[in-house]
Amino acid sequence: MTEVVIPRPILDDMIAHARELAPHECCGLLAGTEGMVHRLYRIKNIVALEGAHYLSSFDAAKIAHLERLSPAERAEIAFVMDMQDFSLAKKDMRQRGLDLLVVYHSHPHDPARPSGTDIKIATDYEEIWPKINLAVPSYLLISLMNGEPEIKNYWIKSGHVSPAPLVIL
């Protein structure tokens, strides 16, 4: 399990992304080589835009809860990446010879630790990443709950969460 190295300008861009979308969750991808991040891809959070019944990653209780909320309220507690943005990012990574290293998202009102939904989705995707020719990424969270951003990176494997090494340059 290699450490992820993020240059300060890329980290600053992620924090800016989180602040720009607050109180909604932002989401995106970090790509690079040999653990060094070279590129950030901001991805649209479609939970704010589409009905929750289209979101297969959530169980029936979560879908029912999300359906009762307005689009703005949904986007504050969940994210699903826009597949068109994701596909364009994947294509760009391939063209540049980069590997997917990190999936990031923000928690505007909660700590920088994976929620139950985050863990479920990451666990569900363990089998999908190799099928779409991407390495299993680490998961970086940006919490804005205390004003000053808190950044933490995690490995999520088989439903178990462990800290992932993170270096900021």
C-alpha positions as CSV (number, residue, x, y, z in Angstrom):
1,M,0.0,0.0,0.0
2,T,1.9,2.9,-1.4
3,E,1.6,6.5,0.0
4,V,-0.1,9.1,-2.0
5,V,1.8,12.4,-2.6
6,I,-0.3,15.4,-3.4
7,P,1.3,18.7,-4.4
8,R,0.0,21.7,-2.4
9,P,-1.6,23.4,-5.5
10,I,-3.7,20.3,-6.2
11,L,-4.7,20.0,-2.6
12,D,-5.6,23.7,-2.6
13,D,-7.8,23.1,-5.7
14,M,-9.6,20.2,-4.0
15,I,-10.3,22.4,-0.9
16,A,-11.5,25.2,-3.2
17,H,-13.8,22.7,-4.9
18,A,-15.2,21.6,-1.6
19,R,-15.8,25.2,-0.5
20,E,-17.3,26.2,-3.8
21,L,-19.9,23.4,-3.6
22,A,-20.6,23.7,0.1
23,P,-23.1,22.9,1.6
24,H,-23.2,20.2,-1.1
25,E,-20.6,17.4,-1.3
26,C,-18.0,17.7,-4.1
27,C,-16.4,14.7,-5.7
28,G,-13.5,14.0,-8.0
29,L,-10.5,11.9,-9.0
30,L,-6.8,12.3,-8.5
31,A,-4.5,10.6,-11.1
32,G,-0.7,10.3,-11.3
33,T,2.1,7.8,-11.4
34,E,3.9,5.8,-8.7
35,G,1.8,7.4,-6.0
36,M,2.5,11.0,-7.1
37,V,-0.6,13.0,-8.0
38,H,-0.2,15.0,-11.3
39,R,-3.8,15.8,-12.2
40,L,-7.2,16.5,-10.5
41,Y,-10.5,15.8,-12.2
42,R,-13.6,17.6,-10.8
43,I,-16.6,15.4,-11.3
44,K,-20.3,16.5,-11.1
45,N,-22.3,15.2,-8.1
46,I,-25.5,14.0,-9.8
47,V,-27.3,13.2,-6.5
48,A,-28.3,16.9,-6.5
49,L,-29.6,16.7,-10.1
50,E,-31.4,13.3,-10.5
51,G,-33.9,11.3,-8.6
52,A,-32.5,9.0,-6.0
53,H,-34.4,6.0,-7.4
54,Y,-31.8,5.9,-10.2
55,L,-29.0,5.4,-7.7
56,S,-28.4,1.7,-7.5
57,S,-25.5,2.0,-4.9
58,F,-28.0,2.8,-2.2
59,D,-30.2,0.4,-0.3
60,A,-34.0,0.8,-0.2
61,A,-34.0,2.7,3.1
62,K,-31.3,5.2,1.9
63,I,-33.2,5.7,-1.4
64,A,-36.5,6.3,0.5
65,H,-34.7,8.8,2.7
66,L,-33.1,10.6,-0.3
67,E,-36.3,10.7,-2.2
68,R,-38.0,12.7,0.6
69,L,-35.3,15.4,0.4
70,S,-34.9,18.2,-2.1
71,P,-32.1,18.0,-4.6
72,A,-30.1,20.5,-2.6
73,E,-30.6,18.5,0.6
74,R,-29.6,15.2,-1.2
75,A,-26.4,16.7,-2.4
76,E,-25.4,17.7,1.2
77,I,-25.4,14.1,2.4
78,A,-24.4,12.0,-0.6
79,F,-22.7,12.0,-3.9
80,V,-22.7,9.9,-7.1
81,M,-20.3,10.8,-9.9
82,D,-21.6,11.9,-13.3
83,M,-20.6,9.0,-15.6
84,Q,-19.9,11.3,-18.6
85,D,-17.4,13.3,-16.5
86,F,-15.9,10.1,-15.1
87,S,-15.5,8.6,-18.6
88,L,-13.8,11.8,-19.9
89,A,-11.5,11.7,-17.0
90,K,-10.7,8.1,-17.5
91,K,-10.0,8.7,-21.2
92,D,-7.7,11.7,-20.4
93,M,-5.8,9.5,-17.8
94,R,-5.2,6.9,-20.4
95,Q,-4.0,9.4,-23.0
96,R,-1.6,11.0,-20.4
97,G,-0.3,7.6,-19.1
98,L,-1.7,8.3,-15.6
99,D,-3.2,5.9,-13.1
100,L,-6.2,6.5,-10.9
101,L,-4.8,7.0,-7.4
102,V,-7.6,8.6,-5.3
103,V,-11.4,9.2,-5.3
104,Y,-12.1,12.3,-3.2
105,H,-15.2,13.9,-1.9
106,S,-16.1,16.4,0.8
107,H,-18.1,16.2,4.0
108,P,-19.3,19.8,4.5
109,H,-20.9,19.0,7.9
110,D,-19.2,15.8,9.0
111,P,-15.7,14.6,10.0
112,A,-13.2,13.4,7.4
113,R,-14.0,9.8,7.8
114,P,-16.0,7.4,5.6
115,S,-19.7,7.2,6.3
116,G,-21.6,3.9,6.2
117,T,-22.7,4.8,2.6
118,D,-19.1,5.7,1.6
119,I,-17.9,2.3,2.9
120,K,-20.7,0.4,1.1
121,I,-20.1,2.1,-2.2
122,A,-16.3,1.6,-2.0
123,T,-16.8,-2.1,-1.1
124,D,-19.2,-2.5,-4.0
125,Y,-16.6,-1.0,-6.4
126,E,-13.8,-3.2,-5.3
127,E,-14.8,-5.7,-8.1
128,I,-15.7,-3.0,-10.6
129,W,-12.3,-1.1,-10.7
130,P,-10.3,-3.9,-12.3
131,K,-13.2,-4.6,-14.8
132,I,-12.9,-1.0,-16.1
133,N,-9.1,-1.2,-16.1
134,L,-8.4,1.0,-13.1
135,A,-6.5,0.3,-10.0
136,V,-8.4,0.2,-6.7
137,P,-8.0,3.8,-5.4
138,S,-7.7,5.2,-1.9
139,Y,-10.5,7.4,-0.7
140,L,-9.7,11.0,0.4
141,L,-12.2,13.0,2.5
142,I,-12.2,16.8,3.0
143,S,-14.2,17.9,6.0
144,L,-15.3,21.5,6.3
145,M,-17.2,21.1,9.5
146,N,-14.8,23.1,11.7
147,G,-13.9,25.9,9.2
148,E,-10.4,24.8,8.7
149,P,-10.3,21.8,6.2
150,E,-9.5,18.4,7.6
151,I,-8.0,16.1,5.0
152,K,-7.7,12.3,5.5
153,N,-7.0,9.4,3.2
154,Y,-8.2,5.8,3.6
155,W,-8.1,2.4,2.2
156,I,-11.5,0.6,2.1
157,K,-11.3,-3.1,1.5
158,S,-14.0,-5.7,2.1
159,G,-15.9,-3.1,4.3
160,H,-12.9,-2.4,6.5
161,V,-11.4,1.1,6.7
162,S,-7.8,1.8,7.4
163,P,-5.7,5.0,7.2
164,A,-3.8,5.4,3.9
165,P,-0.5,7.3,3.9
166,L,-0.7,10.8,2.6
167,V,2.1,13.3,2.0
168,I,1.5,16.9,1.0
169,L,4.3,18.6,-0.9
